[in-house]
């Protein structure tokens, strides 16, 4: 039986609301705070003859459907962004009927935003019951579920450019856009914020390793331009071997974080549980949260199918490149929930948690999701490699370099946040005018050699 946030053991509270002095000050500021007036009315949604809510009725045939209705209402009012859920059935219907590709793209684009938020919400609810270790791992995994699903769908359709652009875009979105907004949100309320620079530097160092893993295949491809060896085959072999190494490094990082050096990452747990406050009562039981995760993941997969399927038509009609769609538009959708969460915790000056969300998510995409897609492409017969365009590789490297400089002192302010945002805007503008047929350095050199 799940717990419902309707009452509190304190005498100074009634109906889940503080009634004593300073009640207004004690209202929790949380990114998942329900819409209070709606929540109050829904908590009393029907009562039986004993004055108890119908979802606590002794009769099973009354209790189960009313409990389902109550939980559904609680989930829906947990976030303002859930009003966009109306686009989910609309997007599926438009896609199934083969309507205008632009309408299909836009509606499914909007539909994925609340679905991403629901994934984050259900994962957090499950984390309350499973504890910090498993919960933290699940938050990282399901936090990137949208990007992974969209990329897998694109990979099955042979859209390698969309996959690569989506992965790179997700990384850049997190380390520049999300991190920049976190620094600004924290800097608005205080002149300077501090965070664990050891943990931050460890994450940024792994990001540098990830950047290296992309630079080497791109450099090899350019170097083999004058060689008789097949550069595509060589890069494919290198990419698959590198992907295996990166997956091993990610597993070692998990051991480092959760086992051997877990004391370095205890700051977040101390911030959340060391101030005498109890954990937030859960809305979903573990079973309900698991069911929610499965259902939302399926809906994301369906919307992503129609979204990716409409990209070619969008490119032809709107003149927007696939690279820009994958690198800028799709990551903003996939990171919407993480973006809001990171900004709210940064506003509360929980910068260790904000850094973990922003850089930690980017690191997982670079060290786990991207190599996983290379291996998955290997299994599926798709030649997914780590050879990104030289321009993209340079942009990634410079972005990691900028972030490393900004976090190396363990402090942040609003100006550093503006630097991150400014860098992201410049990159977005560059990819907006970057055509899909620009080619690569190695391809240009090879064409010159063949012409001679």
Secondary structure, DSSP 4 states (H G I P E B T S, - for coil): ----TT--SSTTEETTEE-STTHHHHS---TT---HHHHHHHHTS-B-TTS-BGGG-S-HHHHHHHHHHHHHHHHHTT-GGGGGGHHHHHHHHHHHTT--HHHHHHHHHHHHHHHHHHHHHHHHHHHHHH-HHHHHHHHHHHHTHHHHHHHHHHHHTT-HHHHHHHHHHHHHIIIIIIHHHHHHHHHHHSS-EE--HHHHHHHHHHHHHHHHHHHHHHHHHHHGGGSSS-HHHHHHHHHHHHHHHHHHHHHHHHHIIIIITGGGGTHHHHHHHTTSPPPPPPSS-HHHHHHHHHHHHHHHHHHHHHHHHTHHHHHHHH---HHHIIIIIHHHHHTHHHHHHHHHHHHTT-HHHHHHHHHHHHHHIIIIIHHHHHHHHHHHT----S---HHHHHHHHHHHHHHHHHHTTSEE-HHHHHHHHHHHHHHHHHHHS--GGG--HHHHHHHHHHH-
